[in-house]
Structure formats: structure tokens, C-alpha cells
Amino acid sequence: MLTAKLEEGARHFAAGRMEAAARAYRAAERLAPGDLRAGYSLAVIDIRQGRLARARARLESVVAAHPDHFMAQHNLGAVRQQLGDWAGAAAAYEAALALRPEASDTREALAVAFAILGRIGEAIDQHRALAGDAARRWAALTRIALLDPAAIDEDELDEMRAAAGDASVAAEVRCGLWFALGEALDARGRSGEAFDAFAAGNRLKHSLVDAAGAARAHAEASRSVRAQYTRAFVEANEGRGHASRAPIFIVGFPRSGSTLVEQILASHPKAQGLGETGVLSELAGAGAAGPRLPAGRLREIGEAYLAAMRARGWDGASRFVDKTLENYLHVGLIHLVFPRAVVLHTVRDPVATGYACFQQLFASGNETLYDLGDIGAEYRRYRELMDHWRAVLPGRVVDVEYEALVADPERQIRRLLEAAGLAWDPAVLRFHERGGAVRTASAVQVRRPISAEGVGRWRAHAERLAPLIEALGISGPAGAGSGASDGT
């Protein structure tokens, strides 16, 4: 009977009939509660259907009873990773790798988890092991260079440069190599060569994405939000939201200092950093942000959002930080759903921000950030919407200026905590000593004390950054860099 139910479940699963498969496996589980096959199969179905918290619980039960089950350990790592539990993910990946040291996908996932947890040396060790495999060498060297540019020696640098210029190497791989070369050369003080490498990487990446289509979509999204969220619409829907004051939202443009602000806040004993969750965008995308918002729906959105935060590790009592930058599109929704929430806007010199984007190969999205002119145009679209929020919701958004923060850290951190509604605690000054996950392009930088070293570095390349400066609407290099001279 058990075998028949397991086979029935397998047939339904292979045919894509997940609910029928789950019924068969649950029946098998009742017949033999100690048999791992049904429990593991139900966990896989949960993963397929997006029930990650339930999948995690099932997989934890499987590995507790059968710690030698490689796929259960690996999938547990993947599920924990998706839920934001990077320490737990690393532990599961380590257990899986101990069972199969040759499992390259597991090793790569473990290296990523180590990097996000700030265990940079261990991450590099894993990538070094992967670099011995010819099929994974370029990706491994790329990640090593991005984690610690000094860890790449001159022979490897030459090898990477040759591969980056080799048209027979896959374009996406060559993109990564060009950006990694930029980092390695910049760390060696060869800034001109580094700029050339970043420029090559941007040109190649730009050829692989639909930047024009993304720009049109972003412009339309901005127009739609501004049309919907008028002052009259906001006033008509106020007072229906959730009472929680737990969320602290950070919005802004990529590479504007948002990760630094999140790390500072997350170092407070009464706050948690949950990274870039994307949850509010998902809820808004379901039509919740439309102008004819049904009465009572705002509170439901709030409950759904908080439930998602609990699944990502929120303890339910602390304040928490959601650093999804594109929530700048949803400031109006945030205000209506969580009228007591804090919205912080990280602001950095626009040319410095654009130059930092030019130096960054993003993990996904951001198609409009691989051309200097496109970067400037995207920045202006974003600032136009932020100006809209200032007009519609005056005083609702608190600006946090990057240059002021690095110039006078303690004073500005005190101001930041006050704006966030958190009492002073000296732990925030030691934010760089904090453990925990940092899943952004700034993951390595924010493990170090605040430094003003990078402020104004773009000026050495002012002439070559002319397309960015022009697109920003700044009169010229002499007038750039104030943060207030971007025409917004």
C-alpha cells in the first residue's frame, strides 16, 4: 500500500498535478510516518508552490531524522536562503557539501552565503576551490575580485583580461570579468584602466538588455503613480491603515548609501535589518495601489506585509528595516497602509551616485543603469517622483544625506535614530562589527568603519562622465557634486 501511494504521488508529480501528488504523499505519510520519502516529496511540492515556511519545517524534520540526505540538506539551504535566513542556509549547505564534496552548485551557494554573512575569507576559499573547474573558473575569479580585489594576482588579472576580450566566451561571463577587472585595477590605483574596464563591461551589458523598454516602463510607472496618488486621493483614504509602527522603510536610488544606513539601524538592539524584501511591490502589483481602493483593504495589505516579514525572520516585537529601494514608487501606499511607519530617503551627490552605478554589475534588473546617459535620465525620473511625494505628503519622507553622514558620523547617526524613532545606543557606532546578512553590492564596504575616502572620486573622471552630467541636467563639472544642483 505504501509503495502504491508513493508511486501514485510520483506519477501525479511528473504530470504536474501537484495537489493530487500531495494527497497521495500525505496518505503515504500516514501509512508510514517514519518514512522520509513522503515527507521529502511534500517539501518539494511546497517549494514548487511557494509555501516556503512549510517547506522549511518539513525539510528540517527530514534532516533531523536523516542527516545524510544530501538533497534535503541542499534544498533546506535554498529555502532558508529564500526566507532570508542566511546563517541557517550556510549551515545546511555545509552539511550537504560534507556529504558530497564534488557538488559544485552546493559549493557555489555556500560561497554566496558566506559572502552575505561577511565571512569573506571563507567565501573566497570556496570560490578558489571552484576556480579549479574550467567550466566555473571565470565566474569564480569574478566573484573573488568583487569580494577582495587584492586577492587576484597579476597572472590571474592577465588571464581574466584575455577572457573578457575573447568573443568565444559567453557574453554574460565576459560582463562579469570586465566589472571584476575594473575593481581589481581600481584597487591597484590604475584608475584610468579601471574606467576603461568598467566602460567595456557597461557597453557589453547594455547590448544584452532592453534598456529602452525598461526606461519606458519606468516612466509609465511613475506617471501612473503620480496620477493615482494625488493629494485628494490620499486624503480620501487616510485613516484606514494598519496601526503598526514597526516598519522603517529605506527608499532611494541604487548606490546612494542605503546599505550603510540599514546597517547602522540594524545595529540597534531594538531593530532588525531585513534587507531588500520586494514584498510591498508584490502587494502593490496585485492591484492594491489603485485609486479605487476598497475600504478595509489597506489593513489587509498591512497584515499580509507583516506576515511576510515574520517569514523572513522578524521577531514580531522589534522595529525592522525594509531596504527595498524601489519602494520610492510606493511612498503613497506606505503612508496609507502604515501611517506610523518611518520612510527614510538616502540621498547622495547625483554624479557620485551615477558613477557608482557605472562601476556596478547588478545581480538583476536595473537595465537602465548600463549607460551614462541612461543613468542620468533614470535618476531624473526618480527625483521627479520624489518631488511629487514632497508636494503630496510634505514632511513625510526624511532625507538622509550620505556626504553629511560620512563627514560627521556620530552627529548624523544621532539624527538618523531620532528620525527613525529609536533611542540612542552606542552600539550603532560599531555597526561594522555587526554580524548578519548583507545582500547588496555594498556588502563588503559596510563591514568597515565609515570613511569619506570615496567622496568626490568621480572628479578624476569628470570629462569622461560628461554624458552622465549632461543627462542629470547639471551645467558642468564645476557645478556638480553639491547634491542640490541636479535640477530637482
Residue, then its C-alpha position, 0 to 999 in steps of 0.5 A: m500500500l505504501t509503495a502504491k501511494l508513493e508511486e501514485g504521488a510520483r506519477h501525479f508529480a511528473a504530470g504536474r498535478m501537484e495537489a493530487a501528488a500531495r494527497a497521495y504523499r500525505a496518505a503515504e505519510r500516514l501509512a508510514p510516518g517514519d518514512l522520509r520519502a513522503g515527507y521529502s516529496l511534500a517539501v518539494i511540492d511546497i517549494r514548487q508552490g511557494r509555501l516556503a515556511r512549510a517547506r522549511a519545517r518539513l525539510e528540517s524534520v527530514v534532516a533531523a531524522h536523516p542527516d545524510h540526505f544530501m538533497a534535503q540538506h541542499n534544498l533546506g539551504a535554498v529555502r532558508q536562503q529564500l526566507g532570508d535566513w542566511a546563517g541557517a542556509a550556510a549551515a545546511y549547505e555545509a552539511a550537504l557539501a560534507l556529504r558530497p564534496e564534488a557538488s559544485d552548485t552546493r559549493e557555489a551557494l555556500a560561497v554566496a552565503f558566506a559572502i552575505l554573512g561577511r565571512i569573506g575569507e571563507a567565501i573566497d576559499q570556496h570560490r578558489a576551490l571552484a576556480g579549479d573547474a574550467a567550466r566555473r573558473w571565470a565566474a569564480l575569479t569574478r566573484i573573488a575580485l568583487l569580494d577582495p580585489a587584492a586577492i587576484d594576482e597579476d597572472e590571474l588579472d592577465e588571464m581574466r583580461a584575455a577572457a573578457g576580450d575573447a568573443s568565444v566566451a559567453a557574453e554574460v561571463r565576459c560582463g562579469l570579468w570586465f566589472a571584476l577587472g575594473e575593481a581589481l585595477d581600481a584597487r591597484g590605483r590604475s584608475g584610468e584602466a579601471f574606467d576603461a574596464f568598467a566602460a567595456g563591461n557597461r557597453l557589453k551589458h547594455s547590448l544584452v538588455d532592453a534598456a529602452g523598454a525598461a526606461r519606458a516602463h519606468a516612466e509609465a510607472s511613475r506617471s501612473v503613480r503620480a496620477q493615482y496618488t494625488r493629494a485628494f486621493v490620499e486624503a480620501n483614504e487616510g485613516r484606514g491603515h494598519a496601526s503598526r509602527a514597526p516598519i522603517f522603510i529605506v527608499g532611494f536610488p541604487r548606490s546612494g548609501s542605503t546599505l550603510v544606513e540599514q546597517i547602522l539601524a540594524s545595529h540597534p538592539k531594538a531593530q532588525g535589518l531585513g534587507e531588500t524584501g520586494v514584498l510591498s511591490e508584490l502587494a502593490g502589483a496585485g492591484a492594491a495601489g489603485p485609486r479605487l481602493p476598497a475600504g478595509r483593504l489597506r489593513e489587509i495589505g498591512e497584515a499580509y506585509l507583516a506576515a511576510m516579514r515574520a517569514r523572513g525572520w522578524d521577531g514580531a516585537s522589534r522595529f525592522v528595516d525594509k531596504t527595498l529601494e524601489n519602494y520610492l514608487h510606493v511612498g503613497l501606499i506606505h503612508l496609507v497602509f502604515p501611517r506610523a511607519v518611518v520612510l527614510h530617503t538616502v540621498r547622495d551627490p547625483v554624479a557620485t551616485g551615477y558613477a557608482c552605478f557605472q562601476q556596478l554589475f547588478a545581480s538583476g534588473n536595473e537595465t537602465l543603469y548600463d549607460l551614462g546617459d541612461i543613468g542620468a535620465e533614470y535618476r531624473r525620473y526618480r527625483e521627479l517622483m520624489d518631488h511629487w511625494r514632497a508636494v503630496l505628503p510634505g514632511r513625510v519622507v526624511d532625507v538622509e544625506y550620505e556626504a553629511l553622514v560620512a563627514d560627521p558620523e556620530r552627529q548624523i547617526r544621532r539624527l538618523l535614530e531620532a528620525a527613525g524613532l529609536a533611542w540612542d545606543p552606542a552600539v550603532l557606532r560599531f555597526h561594522e562589527r555587526g554580524g548578519a546578512v548583507r545582500t547588496a553590492s555594498a556588502v563588503q564596504v559596510r563591514r568597515p568603519i565609515s570613511a569619506e575616502g570615496v567622496g568626490r572620486w568621480r572628479a578624476h573622471a569628470e570629462r569622461l562622465a560628461p554624458l552622465i552630467e549632461a543627462l542629470g541636467i547639471s551645467g558642468p563639472a564645476g557645478a556638480g557634486s553639491g547634491a542640490s544642483d541636479g535640477t530637482 
